[in-house]
Amino acid sequence: MGQDSTQKSSKINYGVDAPGVIRNLFIAALAVIVVALFFPVIKIGSVIIETSGFLWSAGGMALGGLLMLVYSLSGKYKHRDRMLNLIDWNGNEQVLDIGTGKGLLMIGAAKKLTTGKSTGIDIWNAADLTGNNVEAALKNAAAEGVADKVEVLNENAMNMSFGNDHFDVILSNMCLHNIYDKQGRKTACAEIKRVLKPGGTAIIADFRNMKEYKQTFDALNLDTKLFPANYLTTFPAVGILFVKKLSL
C-alpha cells in the first residue's frame, strides 16, 4: 500500500509557475555576478563604475527567483487551501475554475464534492506553467482519484459558453491579469457574474489589479471583501477577493 501511494504521488505534477520568469531571474543574477567578478571597474568615457555594488542586485534577483520556485513547489498548495476554505461546502456544488492550468484548484474543489462537479477552463499558455495542457490536467485528476468529478474545457474567460446562473462556486488564481487590457478584464468579471448562480460565491486571487477587480464587481452590484496577501506562502504576494452574488 505504501508503494502504491508513492507511485500515485509520483504521477501528480502541478508544474512550475512562470518558468520563464524564474529562469530569467537566475540567468540575470548569474550574469551580473560574472560582470562584478571579472570587471570590478568599468570605464565609459569619463564615467567610472565600480561593479561590486551590482552583487546586491544579483542577490535580489536570485532571491526573487528562489521565492517564486518555493511558491511553485509548496506555497501554492497552502494558497489553494486558503481559497477553498473560504467556501462552506455542501458537496453538491457546480464549480468553475477559470485558468485551471494543470488543475490544482479544480481538483482541490473536486475533492470537496460528492454529487457535484468541478469544471476547469483555460487556453493553456505554456509561458504560465510548465507542461501546461489539457492532458496534464486530466492526468492529475485521474491520479488524485477525481476523474469522474471533473470536466476540462478550452474556454476564454471573456466569452464563456455556459448558461446564465450556472455555477455555485467560481475560482480563479493568477489568471485575470493575463488579460492585458482593462476593458477585457471588466468583460471577464461580467462573465463571472453572469454564470454565477444567485447566492453563489466567486474567489478571485491575483498579484495585481485586485482593487480594480473589486471596483468592477462592486459596480456590478455584487458583495465583495478583499483579503490581504499572505507574504509567507505566495510570491509575488497574492491577494484574495471574496465575491458574493445576492440571491434573487
C-alpha positions in Angstrom: 0.0 0.0 0.0 2.8 2.4 0.8 4.4 1.6 -2.6 1.1 2.3 -4.4 0.8 5.6 -2.6 4.3 6.6 -3.7 3.6 5.6 -7.3 0.3 7.6 -7.3 2.1 10.7 -5.8 4.8 10.5 -8.5 2.2 10.9 -11.2 0.8 14.1 -9.8 2.6 17.1 -11.2 1.2 20.7 -10.9 4.2 22.3 -12.6 6.3 25.3 -12.0 4.6 28.7 -12.4 6.0 31.3 -14.7 9.1 29.2 -15.5 10.4 31.7 -18.0 10.4 34.5 -15.4 12.2 32.2 -12.8 14.8 31.2 -15.4 15.4 34.8 -16.5 15.9 35.9 -12.9 18.5 33.3 -12.2 20.3 33.9 -15.6 20.3 37.7 -14.9 21.7 37.2 -11.4 24.5 34.9 -12.7 25.3 37.4 -15.5 25.6 40.3 -13.0 27.8 38.2 -10.7 30.1 37.4 -13.6 30.3 41.1 -14.6 31.1 42.1 -11.0 33.8 39.5 -10.5 35.6 39.8 -13.8 35.1 43.6 -14.4 35.3 45.2 -11.0 35.7 48.6 -12.6 34.0 49.7 -15.9 35.1 52.9 -17.6 32.7 54.6 -20.1 34.4 57.7 -21.2 35.0 59.8 -18.1 32.5 57.7 -16.1 33.9 55.1 -13.8 31.6 52.4 -12.4 32.5 50.1 -9.6 30.5 46.9 -10.1 30.9 45.5 -6.6 27.5 47.1 -5.7 25.9 45.0 -8.5 26.2 42.0 -6.3 23.3 43.3 -4.2 21.1 43.5 -7.4 22.2 39.9 -8.3 21.2 38.7 -4.8 17.8 40.4 -5.1 17.1 38.7 -8.5 18.3 35.3 -7.3 16.1 35.7 -4.1 13.1 36.6 -6.3 13.6 33.5 -8.4 14.0 31.3 -5.4 10.9 32.6 -3.7 8.9 32.0 -6.9 10.2 28.5 -7.1 9.3 27.9 -3.4 5.8 29.1 -4.2 5.5 26.7 -7.1 6.8 23.7 -5.1 4.9 24.2 -1.8 3.4 27.6 -1.2 0.7 27.3 -3.9 -0.8 24.3 -2.1 -1.3 26.3 1.1 -2.7 29.2 -1.0 -5.1 26.8 -2.7 -6.3 25.6 0.6 -6.8 29.1 1.9 -9.0 29.9 -1.1 -11.0 26.7 -0.8 -11.5 27.1 2.9 -13.5 30.3 2.2 -16.3 28.2 0.9 -18.9 26.4 3.1 -19.0 23.2 1.0 -22.1 21.0 0.8 -20.7 18.6 -1.7 -23.3 19.1 -4.4 -21.8 22.3 -5.9 -21.2 23.1 -9.5 -17.7 24.6 -9.5 -15.8 26.5 -12.2 -12.0 27.1 -12.1 -11.0 29.8 -14.5 -7.4 29.4 -15.7 -7.2 25.9 -14.3 -3.8 25.1 -15.9 -2.9 21.6 -14.6 -6.0 21.5 -12.4 -4.7 22.5 -9.0 -7.9 24.4 -7.9 -10.3 22.3 -10.0 -9.0 19.1 -8.4 -8.9 20.6 -4.9 -12.5 21.6 -5.3 -13.5 18.2 -6.7 -12.2 16.6 -3.5 -14.8 18.6 -1.6 -17.6 17.2 -3.7 -19.9 14.2 -3.5 -22.6 14.7 -6.2 -21.2 18.0 -7.5 -18.9 18.6 -10.5 -15.8 20.7 -10.9 -15.1 22.2 -14.3 -11.8 23.7 -15.3 -11.3 26.1 -18.3 -8.2 27.6 -19.8 -6.5 28.5 -23.0 -3.3 26.8 -21.8 -0.4 29.3 -22.3 2.9 27.4 -21.9 4.6 30.5 -20.6 2.3 30.4 -17.5 3.2 26.9 -16.3 5.5 24.1 -17.2 3.7 21.3 -19.1 0.6 23.4 -19.3 -2.1 21.5 -21.3 -5.4 19.7 -21.1 -3.9 16.3 -20.9 -1.8 17.2 -17.8 -4.9 18.4 -16.0 -6.8 15.2 -16.8 -3.8 13.1 -15.7 -3.6 14.9 -12.4 -7.4 14.4 -11.9 -7.0 10.7 -12.5 -4.0 10.4 -10.2 -5.9 12.3 -7.5 -8.9 9.9 -7.9 -11.4 12.6 -9.0 -11.6 12.0 -12.8 -15.3 11.3 -12.6 -16.0 14.6 -10.9 -14.2 17.0 -13.3 -14.5 18.3 -16.8 -11.8 20.3 -18.6 -12.7 22.7 -21.4 -10.9 25.1 -23.7 -12.7 28.3 -23.0 -11.9 32.0 -22.9 -12.9 33.8 -19.6 -14.1 36.8 -21.6 -16.6 34.7 -23.6 -17.7 31.6 -21.8 -20.3 29.2 -23.3 -22.1 28.4 -20.1 -25.6 29.5 -19.5 -26.6 32.2 -17.0 -26.7 31.3 -13.3 -24.8 28.0 -13.8 -22.2 27.7 -11.1 -22.4 27.7 -7.3 -18.7 28.4 -6.9 -16.2 30.1 -9.2 -12.5 30.1 -8.6 -9.6 31.8 -10.3 -6.0 32.1 -9.3 -3.5 34.3 -11.0 -5.4 34.3 -14.3 -7.2 37.5 -15.0 -4.0 39.6 -15.0 -3.1 37.8 -18.2 -5.9 39.8 -19.9 -3.8 42.8 -20.7 -6.4 45.5 -21.4 -8.7 46.8 -18.6 -11.8 46.5 -20.6 -11.1 42.9 -21.3 -10.7 42.2 -17.5 -14.0 44.0 -16.9 -15.6 41.8 -19.5 -14.3 38.7 -17.7 -15.7 39.9 -14.4 -19.0 40.5 -16.0 -18.9 37.0 -17.4 -18.2 35.6 -13.9 -21.2 37.5 -12.6 -23.4 36.1 -15.5 -22.5 32.4 -15.0 -22.6 32.6 -11.1 -25.8 31.5 -9.5 -27.7 33.9 -7.2 -26.3 33.1 -3.7 -23.1 31.8 -5.3 -19.5 32.7 -4.4 -16.5 33.6 -6.5 -13.0 33.6 -5.1 -10.5 35.6 -7.2 -6.8 35.6 -6.4 -4.1 37.6 -8.2 -0.9 39.5 -7.6 -2.1 42.6 -9.4 -5.3 44.5 -10.3 -7.1 43.4 -7.1 -8.6 46.8 -6.3 -9.6 47.0 -9.9 -11.4 43.7 -9.7 -13.2 44.7 -6.5 -14.3 48.0 -8.1 -15.6 46.2 -11.1 -17.6 43.6 -9.1 -18.9 46.4 -6.8 -20.2 48.2 -9.9 -21.9 45.0 -11.0 -23.8 45.0 -7.6 -22.0 42.0 -6.1 -20.9 41.9 -2.5 -17.1 41.9 -2.2 -14.4 41.5 0.5 -10.7 41.9 -0.2 -8.4 39.8 1.9 -4.7 40.8 2.2 -2.0 38.8 0.6 -0.2 36.1 2.5 3.5 37.0 2.1 4.7 33.8 3.8 3.1 31.4 1.2 2.9 33.4 -2.1 5.5 35.3 -4.2 4.7 37.6 -5.8 2.3 38.3 -2.9 -1.3 37.2 -4.0 -4.4 38.8 -2.6 -7.8 37.2 -2.4 -11.1 38.7 -3.4 -14.3 37.2 -2.0 -17.3 37.9 -4.2 -20.9 37.1 -3.4 -23.9 37.2 -5.8 -27.0 38.2 -3.9 -30.0 35.8 -4.0 -33.0 36.8 -6.0 
